[in-house]
Amino acid sequence: MLLQQQTRRLETLIEHLHDGLIMESREREILYMNRRAAEWCGLEEPCAPGCSADIAYAALLPHLSPSEEAARLLEGTDEGTAEVRWQRDARARELRIQSLPVRGEGEERLGRILVLRDITVERELDRAKSAPLSAVSHELRTPLAAIQGYTTTLLAEDVEWDPAARREFLQIILEETERLAHLVSNLLDLSRLEAGALTLNRQPYPLEDLIARARRGLRANTHPIFVQLPPDLPPVDVDAARIEVVFRNLLDNALRYTPPGTPITVSAGAADGVVVVRVRDEGPGIPPEHRGRPFDRFYRIPGQVRSSGAGLGLAICKGFIEAHGGRIWLADEGPGATFVFTLPIWRGDDGRADPGGGG
């Protein structure tokens, strides 16, 4: 009785495994197949014991790509592991097929066990981990290549450059060096945010001065920038250097994605105990399918011809604003893109601003 109970428990456990499991005899007959394996094969029910394994594999193989390695594994020609893409109707998953031989005494082959494992989440995590490294590597290589190229050109002994050409080359080297410094600064800021080690030196600051400081730090001045602030706007309680980065990143994004000459508007007003700031451009905007991800680290919208950078700017904006107790979001309005964020109001020496925005 005890042995029967243990056997039933084991069968129940195997039946509810997340992995597909097929036990096959030396004669390639099914000894056991759980329901998960039947689902992968596209069968309504698991194959009964004694059924030819080829029936199950013939049902599975058309759903796999690439199929050559998987076919050899299913046929028993190869042993080991194959990772393939599985697709049936609209469903697509990443599948790992593992063939494990079962041997008796004297290494006699008695059959094998086939494990079918869904590794879609694992692969997505791998891609998510490699994407930041790839993005940062690309952003480092580009300015480094330019700096090396122009420096080598200036040091060449067989060419005499005129002062105008030398100045042009040095200007490019300076801009690429600043680009590198900006990337390193972003990476350091992101590291501090994630480690919870960001310290804020908060002081009362007029919003107009913060915007002016950010505009001076922009690399391009090809767009009219309109600043619309009420005359009675109270100062904000912020770390000026951090909020200057927020404005600069938002304005730099607007400059990058908006055709030259198109206006950018920065406006603000006080409401519910906070200052609400809006940065609006009249560019192409953000496609609906990407609107939920602009603040993700290292995320860049695929196919954007003006896209550059490592995808850190908006993530850092979000971290800095939230460190001040504010919020930042992409407004659901158009044309173009409008980013909105809140900052706490300075309340004087008798009390700091409420980070939650309460009045």
C-alpha positions in Angstrom: 0.0 0.0 0.0 2.8 2.4 0.9 4.6 1.7 -2.4 1.4 2.4 -4.3 0.9 5.7 -2.5 4.5 6.8 -3.2 4.1 5.8 -6.9 0.9 7.8 -7.2 2.5 10.8 -5.6 5.5 10.6 -8.0 3.1 10.3 -11.0 1.2 13.3 -9.8 4.4 15.3 -9.4 5.6 14.4 -12.8 2.3 15.1 -14.4 2.3 18.6 -13.1 5.9 19.5 -14.0 6.3 22.7 -15.9 8.7 20.8 -18.2 7.6 18.4 -20.8 8.8 14.8 -20.1 9.0 11.8 -22.4 10.4 8.4 -21.3 11.3 6.3 -24.3 12.4 2.6 -24.5 15.3 1.2 -26.4 12.9 0.3 -29.2 11.7 3.9 -29.3 8.4 3.2 -27.7 6.7 5.7 -25.4 6.9 4.5 -21.8 5.5 7.7 -20.3 4.5 11.2 -21.6 3.2 13.9 -19.3 0.6 16.5 -20.4 3.1 19.3 -20.8 5.0 17.3 -23.4 1.8 16.6 -25.2 1.1 20.3 -25.3 4.5 21.0 -26.9 3.8 18.3 -29.5 0.3 19.8 -30.2 -1.4 16.6 -29.1 -4.7 16.6 -27.3 -3.7 13.8 -25.0 -0.3 12.2 -24.1 0.7 9.2 -26.1 -0.2 5.9 -24.4 2.5 3.6 -23.3 3.7 1.4 -26.2 3.0 4.1 -28.8 5.8 4.8 -31.2 7.8 7.8 -30.2 8.0 8.9 -33.9 4.3 9.8 -33.7 5.0 12.4 -31.0 8.1 13.7 -32.7 6.5 14.0 -36.1 3.9 16.2 -34.4 6.5 18.3 -32.6 9.0 18.9 -35.4 7.0 21.2 -37.7 6.7 23.7 -34.8 10.5 24.0 -34.4 13.1 26.2 -36.0 15.9 25.6 -36.8 14.8 22.0 -37.1 17.9 20.2 -38.3 19.6 19.8 -34.9 16.3 19.2 -33.2 15.5 16.4 -35.7 18.8 14.6 -35.0 18.1 14.9 -31.3 14.5 13.6 -31.6 15.6 10.8 -33.9 18.2 9.7 -31.4 21.1 10.4 -33.8 22.5 13.0 -31.4 22.6 13.2 -27.6 22.7 16.4 -25.7 20.8 19.7 -25.9 19.2 21.8 -28.6 17.7 25.3 -28.2 15.1 26.1 -30.8 12.2 28.5 -31.4 8.8 26.8 -31.0 5.8 28.4 -32.8 2.2 27.2 -33.0 -0.5 29.5 -34.5 0.2 32.9 -32.8 2.2 31.5 -29.9 6.0 31.6 -30.0 8.3 30.4 -27.3 12.0 29.5 -26.8 12.4 25.8 -26.2 15.3 23.7 -24.9 15.2 20.0 -25.8 17.5 17.8 -23.7 18.1 14.1 -24.4 19.3 12.1 -21.4 20.3 8.4 -22.0 19.3 5.8 -19.5 21.8 3.0 -19.1 21.9 -0.2 -17.2 24.8 -2.3 -15.9 27.7 -2.4 -18.2 26.6 0.9 -19.8 23.9 -0.9 -21.8 21.5 1.6 -23.2 18.0 0.9 -22.0 16.2 4.0 -23.4 16.2 7.7 -22.8 14.4 10.6 -21.2 13.5 13.7 -23.2 13.0 17.0 -21.4 11.3 19.9 -23.1 11.8 23.2 -21.2 10.4 26.6 -21.8 13.4 29.0 -21.6 11.6 32.1 -23.0 12.0 34.1 -19.8 15.6 33.0 -19.4 16.4 34.2 -22.9 14.6 37.5 -22.3 16.6 38.1 -19.2 19.8 37.3 -21.0 18.9 39.8 -23.7 18.0 42.4 -21.1 21.4 41.9 -19.4 23.4 42.1 -22.6 21.5 45.2 -24.0 23.0 47.7 -21.5 26.5 46.5 -22.1 26.0 46.6 -25.9 24.5 50.1 -25.7 27.3 51.5 -23.4 30.0 49.8 -25.5 28.6 51.4 -28.7 28.4 54.8 -27.1 32.0 54.5 -25.8 33.4 53.3 -29.1 32.0 56.1 -31.2 33.6 59.1 -29.5 36.8 57.2 -28.7 37.2 56.4 -32.4 36.7 60.0 -33.4 39.1 61.3 -30.7 41.7 58.8 -31.8 41.2 59.5 -35.5 41.5 63.3 -35.3 44.4 63.1 -32.8 46.3 60.8 -35.1 45.6 63.2 -38.0 46.9 66.2 -36.1 50.1 64.3 -35.0 50.9 63.1 -38.6 54.3 64.5 -39.5 53.8 64.4 -43.3 51.0 66.9 -43.4 51.0 70.6 -42.4 47.5 71.7 -41.3 46.4 75.3 -41.5 45.1 76.9 -38.3 41.4 76.7 -39.4 41.7 72.9 -40.0 43.5 72.4 -36.7 40.9 74.4 -34.8 38.1 72.3 -36.5 39.8 69.0 -35.5 40.3 70.2 -31.9 36.7 71.4 -31.7 35.5 67.9 -32.7 37.9 66.3 -30.2 36.5 68.6 -27.4 32.9 67.7 -28.3 33.5 64.0 -28.3 35.4 64.3 -25.0 32.4 66.1 -23.5 30.2 63.3 -24.9 32.3 60.7 -23.1 32.2 62.8 -19.9 28.4 63.0 -20.1 28.1 59.3 -20.6 30.4 58.5 -17.6 28.4 61.1 -15.5 25.1 59.4 -16.4 26.5 56.0 -15.5 27.7 57.2 -12.2 24.4 58.9 -11.4 22.5 55.8 -12.3 24.8 53.7 -10.1 24.2 56.1 -7.2 20.4 56.0 -7.7 20.3 52.2 -7.8 22.5 51.9 -4.7 20.4 54.5 -2.8 23.5 56.5 -2.3 22.4 59.8 -4.0 22.7 62.8 -1.7 20.8 66.0 -2.3 22.0 69.5 -1.5 18.6 71.2 -1.5 18.2 74.9 -1.5 15.5 77.4 -2.7 15.9 78.1 -6.4 13.9 80.0 -8.9 12.8 77.7 -11.7 13.7 80.3 -14.4 17.3 80.2 -13.3 17.4 76.4 -13.5 16.0 76.5 -17.0 18.6 79.1 -18.0 21.5 77.0 -16.6 20.2 73.9 -18.5 19.9 75.9 -21.8 23.5 77.1 -21.5 24.6 73.4 -21.3 22.9 72.3 -24.5 25.0 71.1 -27.4 22.8 72.6 -30.1 20.8 75.8 -30.5 18.8 75.0 -33.6 15.3 75.3 -32.1 13.4 78.2 -30.6 12.8 77.5 -26.9 9.9 79.3 -25.3 9.7 79.6 -21.5 6.3 80.4 -20.1 6.3 80.9 -16.4 3.9 82.9 -14.2 5.5 86.0 -12.5 4.4 84.7 -9.0 5.8 81.2 -9.4 7.4 80.3 -6.0 11.0 79.0 -5.8 11.4 75.2 -5.6 13.2 73.2 -2.9 15.8 71.3 -5.0 19.3 70.2 -5.6 20.0 72.7 -8.4 22.6 70.5 -10.1 20.3 67.5 -10.3 17.3 69.3 -11.6 19.5 71.1 -14.1 20.4 67.6 -15.5 16.6 66.8 -15.7 16.0 69.9 -17.8 19.0 69.4 -19.9 18.1 65.8 -20.7 14.5 66.6 -21.5 15.5 69.5 -23.7 18.3 67.5 -25.4 15.8 64.8 -26.2 13.4 67.4 -27.7 16.3 68.9 -29.8 17.3 65.4 -31.0 13.9 64.2 -32.1 12.4 67.4 -33.4 13.1 68.8 -36.9 15.3 72.0 -36.8 13.4 75.2 -36.3 10.5 73.5 -34.6 9.6 75.2 -31.3 10.1 73.6 -27.8 8.0 75.0 -24.9 8.8 74.9 -21.2 5.9 75.9 -19.0 5.1 75.6 -15.3 2.5 76.5 -12.7 1.9 75.9 -9.0 -0.9 73.4 -8.1 -1.7 71.4 -5.0 1.5 72.4 -3.1 3.9 71.6 -5.9 5.3 73.2 -9.1 4.1 71.3 -12.2 6.6 71.6 -15.1 5.9 70.7 -18.7 8.4 70.3 -21.5 6.7 70.0 -24.9 8.0 69.6 -28.4 6.2 69.3 -31.7 8.1 66.4 -33.2 6.9 62.9 -34.2 6.1 62.0 -30.6 6.4 58.5 -29.1 4.5 55.6 -30.8 1.7 54.2 -28.6 3.4 50.8 -28.3 6.4 52.4 -26.7 4.7 54.9 -24.4 5.0 52.6 -21.4 8.8 52.4 -21.6 10.4 55.8 -22.1 11.8 55.8 -18.5 13.3 52.3 -18.7 17.1 52.1 -18.4 19.0 51.6 -21.6 15.7 51.7 -23.7 15.7 53.4 -27.1 12.8 53.4 -29.5 13.7 51.0 -32.4 14.0 52.6 -35.8 14.4 56.2 -34.6 16.8 57.7 -37.1 17.9 60.5 -34.7 18.3 58.0 -31.8 21.7 58.2 -30.1 22.9 57.9 -26.6 22.7 54.9 -24.3 19.1 55.3 -23.3 19.9 56.6 -19.8 18.7 60.2 -19.9 15.0 59.7 -19.0 15.8 57.0 -16.5 18.0 59.5 -14.7 15.3 62.2 -14.9 12.9 59.8 -13.2 15.4 58.9 -10.5 16.3 62.6 -9.7 12.7 63.7 -9.7 11.6 60.8 -7.4 14.5 61.5 -5.1 13.0 65.0 -4.6 9.6 63.4 -3.8 8.1 64.3 -7.2 6.7 62.4 -10.1 7.4 62.4 -13.9 5.3 61.1 -16.7 4.6 61.2 -20.4 1.4 63.2 -20.9 -1.2 61.6 -23.2 -1.5 64.5 -25.6 -0.1 65.7 -28.9 1.3 66.6 -31.3 4.8 65.8 -30.3 5.8 64.6 -26.8 5.1 66.3 -23.5 6.9 65.3 -20.4 5.5 66.5 -17.1 7.1 66.5 -13.7 6.5 67.9 -10.2 8.9 69.7 -7.8 8.4 70.6 -4.2 7.9 74.3 -3.3 10.2 76.0 -0.9 8.3 76.9 2.2 10.7 79.1 4.0 12.9 78.6 7.1 10.1 77.4 9.3 9.5 74.2 7.3 10.7 72.4 4.2 8.5 71.5 1.3 6.4 68.4 1.6 8.0 65.9 -0.8 4.6 64.3 -1.3 3.1 67.5 -2.6 0.6 68.2 0.2 -0.3 71.8 0.8 
